[in-house]
Amino acid sequence: MSTPQHLKFANSDEWADVDGGQAVVGVSDYAQTQLSDVVFVEIAVEVGDTVTKGSTVATIESVKAAADVNAPVSGKVIEVNEAIANTPDLINTDPFGASWLIKVELSDPAELDSLMDAAAYDAYCETRSH
């Protein structure tokens, strides 16, 4: 799967799709491949909560592992993808689309500067797959 060029990535494999002062957050194709078959997603935050960069916002469980999902940016949660709990396999089939986890109103847009662009993220993933 090709990495969408407009996304920003954390080294912990979360992506942020930034539009103005908001960001949609999800997990990358690399992350879902490492997890394998996702069977459960629990979002640990609610609308109105404030998240800080690096804090846990969700847990994803697969048939072989469980992983925390960390916020790649800080801000106020303005929407939660309620549908993902009923269709956790979307993380495997559509990691950059319907499987988004939360939407955040950015509190510190400068944090985006510490995230990788798609090319840097692809190169980072290459170093881990050998």
Residue pairs with C-beta under 8 A, 6 or more apart in sequence:
1 29
1 95
1 96
3 28
3 29
3 118
3 121
3 122
4 15
4 17
4 96
4 118
5 117
5 118
6 17
6 118
7 15
7 16
7 17
7 96
7 118
8 15
8 16
8 18
8 72
8 112
8 115
8 116
8 117
9 15
9 16
9 28
9 72
9 115
9 116
9 117
9 118
9 120
9 121
9 124
10 16
10 70
10 72
10 115
10 116
11 116
11 124
12 54
12 70
12 72
13 27
13 28
13 30
13 31
13 34
14 25
14 26
14 27
14 28
14 31
14 69
14 70
14 71
14 72
15 25
15 26
15 27
15 28
15 72
15 96
16 23
16 24
16 25
16 72
16 73
16 112
16 115
17 23
17 24
17 25
17 26
17 100
18 106
18 112
21 105
21 106
21 109
22 78
22 103
22 104
22 105
22 106
23 72
23 73
23 75
23 103
23 104
23 106
24 100
24 102
24 103
25 57
25 69
25 71
25 72
25 73
25 100
25 101
25 102
25 103
25 104
26 91
26 95
26 96
26 99
26 100
26 101
27 60
27 69
27 91
27 95
27 99
27 101
28 95
28 96
28 121
28 125
29 95
29 96
30 125
30 128
31 67
31 95
32 38
32 91
32 92
32 95
34 65
35 60
35 62
35 64
35 65
35 67
35 91
36 62
36 63
36 64
36 65
36 92
37 62
37 63
37 64
37 89
37 92
38 60
38 61
38 62
38 88
38 89
38 91
38 92
39 61
39 62
39 63
39 88
39 89
40 59
40 60
40 61
40 88
41 58
41 59
41 60
41 61
41 84
41 85
41 88
41 91
41 101
42 58
42 59
42 61
42 85
43 57
43 58
43 80
43 81
43 84
43 85
43 101
43 102
44 56
44 57
44 58
44 59
45 51
45 57
45 58
45 77
45 80
45 102
46 77
46 80
47 77
47 78
47 79
47 80
48 76
48 77
49 76
49 77
50 74
50 75
50 76
50 77
50 107
51 57
51 71
51 74
51 75
51 76
51 77
51 102
51 104
52 71
52 74
53 70
53 71
53 72
53 73
53 74
53 108
53 111
54 70
54 71
55 70
55 71
56 68
56 69
56 70
56 71
57 69
57 70
57 71
57 77
57 101
57 102
58 68
58 69
58 101
58 102
59 66
59 67
59 68
59 69
60 66
60 67
60 69
60 88
60 91
61 67
69 101
71 102
71 104
72 111
72 115
73 104
73 106
73 108
73 111
73 112
73 115
74 104
74 106
74 107
74 108
74 111
75 104
75 105
75 106
75 107
75 108
76 104
76 105
76 107
77 102
77 103
77 104
78 103
78 104
78 105
79 102
79 103
80 101
80 102
80 103
81 99
81 100
81 101
81 102
83 90
83 98
84 90
84 91
84 99
84 100
84 101
87 98
90 98
90 99
91 99
93 99
106 112
116 124
